[in-house]
Amino acid sequence: MEALGDVYVHWRRRMGRAAAVGHADDAAGAPRRHGAELQQAIFDAVFEQLSDVGFTRMTMDSVALAARTGKAALYRRWSNKKELVLDALSSVLPSPFDVPPAETLRDDLVALLSCVKQGADATCAGAFTVVAVEGDRDFRAIFDQRVLRPCKELILEALRRGAERGEVAAPMVDPLVASVGPALLLDHVIAGGGRIPEALVTGIVDRVLLPLAAGHGAGSGAARGTASADRAGQPVTDTPSRARPTAWASNS
């Protein structure tokens, strides 16, 4: 039995060496890449690994193998996988500040929400979900700082311009209203809905944001009903349970 055990140990060692040689051959057989080309291959491998195994199980070794490069190439640039993932996310997130102002509120909203869509889709949607759920607050903060927060600020500016054109009711120029669209898109991603379809962007704009901005929400409707009753000299009845909820409230 002892001899059989020795045979098994030697066999495992040979298999381990063969696997190591195989991995080396794969890396050696890959075309030599440098600079931006190598970095892009590594970032692509990061998003692939995040989608396949998640951040917790992802390792620098698994990224190197998926990118068909040596582990040393990773450690020359990043000391750990968290730094690597943060850089990968930064490389693909768009800037809402690059979106030019439009002539209508609808065009502004579609363009800015499309920027949020691009940011989520660029991280393969599922990869962003994994990072948001498994990672620490630094991962969530980078998407908020680079995409969500600027998008909300620019939507608020678009609401102000829309109010000047008569498209937006003055009370709707509000940070809370500006946060509705990005929040609904983020909810789609976090809930596991995958990539954001264009129809969701336009649906949120046409069926939620434009009616809300024009003052057609439940709160504004109740206010108009109260004002009408006052003008008619009739008593005002308080029926909050029958107030029609806005679409964004039902999704919060």
Secondary structure, DSSP 8 states (H G I E B T S, - for coil): -HHHHHHHHHHHHHHHHHHHHHHHHHHHHS----HHHHHHHHHHHHHHHHHHTHHHH--HHHHHHHHTS-HHHHHTT-SSHHHHHHHHHHHH---GGGS---SSHHHHHHHHHHHHHHHHHHTTTHHHHHHHHHS-HHHHHHHIIIIIHHHHHHHHHHHHHHHHHTSS-GGG-SHHHHHHHHHHHHHHHHTT--S--HHHHHHHIIIIIHHHHTT-SHHHHHHHHHHHHHHTT------GGGS---HHHHT-
